[in-house]
Amino acid sequence: MSGTTGGNGVQGGSGDEVTVVHLMRHGEVHNPDGILYGRRPGYHLSELGRQMADRVAEHLADRDITHVVASPLERAQETATPIGKAHGLDIATDGRLIEAGNIFEGKTFGVGDGALKRPGNWKYLTNPFRPSWGEPYIEQVVRMMAALGAARDAARGHEAVAVSHQLPIWIVRSFAERRRLWHDPRKRQCTLASLTSFTFHGDRIVSVGYTEPALDLVPEHLRAGAQPRFGRGSVKGQPKAAGA
């Protein structure tokens, strides 16, 4: 678990209530062609992904969850469903929890495939600090902090679950923990169906925790810190660089 006290971009609020917002990454997606699907519709959880979602619902069954919200993408909505059912809650939708935009959506992307070989794509790889190939990191911080705040307000004094995607979750955690936003995608600590949990005192983030309730279901090469495998050779086509 990592701690964050003050200076984290959340301002105001003098209340003493403790609220926890669990940012959850969705489960495994059925993607046999290895497409970087990004914000594209039509990508659903695999059978293993549904098992991951059920496992996290079981893990959270005894928690004081009063609000469940998800990205509008199918894989996030499907991941949130068993959690909502376990607590008798409808699933809210927040567009700010959506996957990061990426110019390579709809393509396979990785060492050895066509996307990197095409000179026309090289211009998108010039600035890893922004990044030049997709939604700027700072824009992800702004929308994700707003989504966190909305989930906190909806569950004041209780707990909320907000289902999102790997890259936005990692970026907002990095911001809260005062780390640089640009990073090596292979080193993100945000495994499939993991929980990155923000504890608030009033409106202020006081700690950030991380748990992996479904880790035993996650293929070893897709776990946090594992070397990603790209293109058609990857399981379900789920490279970490995709930020899914």
C-alpha positions in Angstrom: 0.0 0.0 0.0 1.2 3.5 -0.8 0.4 6.5 1.3 -0.4 10.0 0.1 -1.0 12.9 2.5 -2.0 16.4 1.3 -0.9 18.2 -1.9 -2.6 15.7 -4.1 -4.7 18.0 -6.1 -7.9 17.5 -4.1 -8.9 20.8 -2.4 -11.5 21.8 0.1 -13.7 19.8 2.4 -13.5 20.1 6.2 -15.6 17.0 7.0 -14.2 14.2 9.1 -16.1 11.4 7.3 -14.0 8.6 5.7 -14.9 7.6 2.2 -13.2 5.0 0.1 -13.3 4.9 -3.7 -12.0 1.7 -5.3 -10.9 2.3 -8.9 -11.2 -1.1 -10.4 -9.7 -2.2 -13.7 -12.0 -4.4 -15.8 -11.5 -8.1 -16.3 -10.0 -9.9 -19.3 -11.5 -9.1 -22.7 -12.3 -11.4 -25.6 -9.9 -10.1 -28.3 -8.5 -13.0 -30.3 -7.2 -10.8 -33.1 -4.9 -8.8 -30.8 -6.5 -5.4 -31.6 -5.7 -2.3 -29.6 -9.4 -1.7 -29.0 -9.2 1.4 -26.9 -12.6 3.2 -26.9 -14.1 1.1 -29.7 -17.4 -0.5 -28.8 -18.2 -4.2 -29.1 -15.4 -5.6 -26.9 -16.8 -7.8 -24.1 -15.4 -9.7 -21.2 -14.1 -13.2 -21.9 -15.4 -16.1 -19.8 -12.2 -15.7 -17.7 -13.0 -12.0 -17.4 -16.4 -12.7 -16.1 -14.9 -15.0 -13.5 -12.6 -12.2 -12.5 -15.5 -9.8 -12.0 -17.3 -12.4 -9.9 -14.3 -12.9 -7.8 -14.0 -9.2 -7.0 -17.7 -9.0 -6.2 -17.2 -11.8 -3.7 -14.2 -10.0 -2.3 -16.2 -6.8 -1.8 -19.4 -8.5 -0.6 -19.0 -7.5 3.0 -17.8 -4.0 2.3 -19.9 -0.9 2.8 -20.4 -0.3 -0.9 -23.2 2.2 -1.6 -22.3 3.4 -5.1 -21.1 1.5 -8.2 -20.1 3.4 -11.4 -18.4 2.4 -14.6 -16.9 3.6 -17.8 -19.5 3.4 -20.7 -17.5 0.7 -22.5 -19.0 -2.8 -22.4 -16.0 -4.4 -20.6 -16.3 -2.0 -17.7 -20.1 -2.2 -17.4 -19.9 -6.0 -17.4 -17.2 -6.0 -14.8 -19.3 -3.7 -12.5 -22.5 -5.7 -12.9 -21.8 -8.5 -10.3 -20.6 -5.9 -7.8 -23.8 -3.9 -8.2 -25.9 -7.1 -7.9 -24.1 -8.2 -4.7 -25.1 -4.9 -3.1 -28.5 -4.3 -4.7 -27.3 -1.3 -6.6 -27.9 0.0 -10.1 -24.7 0.7 -12.2 -24.2 4.4 -12.8 -22.1 5.5 -15.9 -19.5 8.2 -15.9 -17.9 9.0 -19.3 -14.8 10.4 -17.5 -13.8 6.9 -16.5 -13.4 5.9 -20.2 -10.2 4.4 -21.7 -7.5 6.9 -22.8 -7.7 7.9 -26.4 -5.0 6.4 -28.7 -4.2 7.0 -32.3 -3.4 3.3 -32.8 -7.0 2.1 -32.0 -8.1 -0.6 -34.3 -4.6 -1.8 -35.1 -2.2 -4.4 -33.7 0.6 -2.5 -32.0 3.9 -3.8 -30.9 7.4 -4.8 -31.8 7.4 -6.7 -35.1 3.9 -5.8 -36.4 2.8 -3.5 -39.2 1.9 -0.5 -37.0 5.5 0.3 -36.0 6.9 -0.5 -39.4 4.9 2.1 -41.2 6.7 5.4 -41.5 3.4 7.3 -41.4 3.0 6.2 -37.8 6.5 7.4 -36.6 5.3 11.0 -36.1 3.0 9.8 -33.4 5.9 8.3 -31.4 8.0 11.5 -31.0 7.0 12.6 -27.5 6.5 10.0 -24.7 6.1 12.8 -22.1 2.7 14.1 -23.5 2.2 11.4 -25.0 2.2 12.2 -28.7 0.2 9.1 -29.7 -2.9 9.7 -27.6 -4.8 11.6 -24.9 -2.4 13.8 -22.9 -1.7 12.5 -19.4 -2.7 15.8 -17.8 -6.1 15.6 -19.4 -6.5 12.1 -18.0 -5.6 13.4 -14.6 -8.3 16.1 -14.8 -11.1 13.9 -15.8 -10.2 11.0 -13.5 -9.9 13.3 -10.5 -13.3 14.7 -11.3 -14.7 11.1 -11.6 -13.1 10.2 -8.3 -14.6 13.3 -6.7 -18.1 12.5 -8.0 -17.9 8.9 -6.8 -16.7 10.1 -3.4 -19.6 12.5 -3.1 -22.1 9.8 -4.1 -20.8 7.5 -1.3 -19.9 10.0 1.5 -19.0 8.1 4.6 -19.1 4.8 2.8 -17.4 3.1 -0.1 -17.7 3.3 -3.9 -16.5 1.2 -6.8 -15.6 2.9 -10.1 -14.6 0.6 -13.0 -12.2 2.0 -15.4 -9.2 1.1 -17.5 -5.5 0.5 -16.9 -3.8 3.7 -18.1 -6.2 6.2 -16.6 -6.1 4.4 -13.3 -2.3 4.3 -13.3 -2.1 8.0 -14.3 -4.4 9.3 -11.6 -2.6 7.1 -9.0 0.7 8.5 -10.1 -0.6 12.0 -9.8 -2.0 11.4 -6.3 1.3 9.9 -5.2 3.3 12.7 -6.8 5.1 10.6 -9.4 5.9 11.7 -12.9 3.2 10.9 -15.3 5.3 9.5 -18.2 6.4 6.0 -17.5 7.3 2.6 -18.8 4.0 0.8 -19.5 5.5 -2.5 -18.5 5.9 -1.2 -14.9 2.3 -0.2 -14.3 0.9 -1.8 -11.1 -2.6 -2.3 -12.4 -3.4 -5.9 -13.1 -6.7 -7.0 -14.6 -9.5 -6.8 -12.1 -7.3 -5.1 -9.5 -8.4 -2.4 -7.0 -6.6 0.8 -6.6 -8.3 2.3 -3.5 -8.3 6.0 -2.6 -9.2 6.8 1.0 -10.6 10.3 1.6 -10.9 12.2 4.9 -13.5 14.7 3.8 -12.5 15.8 0.4 -8.8 15.0 0.8 -7.0 11.9 -0.3 -5.0 10.5 2.7 -3.9 7.1 1.3 -3.8 5.0 -1.8 -3.9 1.2 -1.6 -3.7 -1.6 -4.1 -5.0 -5.2 -4.1 -5.4 -8.0 -6.6 -8.4 -10.1 -5.5 -8.4 -12.2 -8.7 -4.7 -12.5 -9.2 -4.8 -16.3 -9.4 -7.0 -16.0 -12.4 -4.8 -13.6 -14.3 -2.3 -15.2 -16.8 1.2 -14.7 -15.4 2.4 -12.6 -18.3 -0.5 -10.1 -17.8 0.3 -9.5 -14.1 1.6 -6.2 -12.8 5.3 -5.8 -13.8 5.3 -8.7 -16.2 6.9 -8.4 -19.6 4.0 -7.8 -22.1 3.6 -9.9 -25.2 2.5 -8.0 -28.3 0.4 -8.7 -31.5 -1.2 -11.9 -32.5 1.1 -13.9 -30.3 -0.4 -12.4 -27.1 -3.1 -14.0 -25.1 -6.4 -12.3 -26.0 -4.3 -9.6 -27.7 -3.9 -7.7 -24.4 -0.6 -5.9 -24.4 0.0 -3.7 -21.4 1.1 -0.9 -23.7 -2.5 -0.6 -24.8 -3.5 0.8 -21.5 -6.7 -1.2 -21.5 
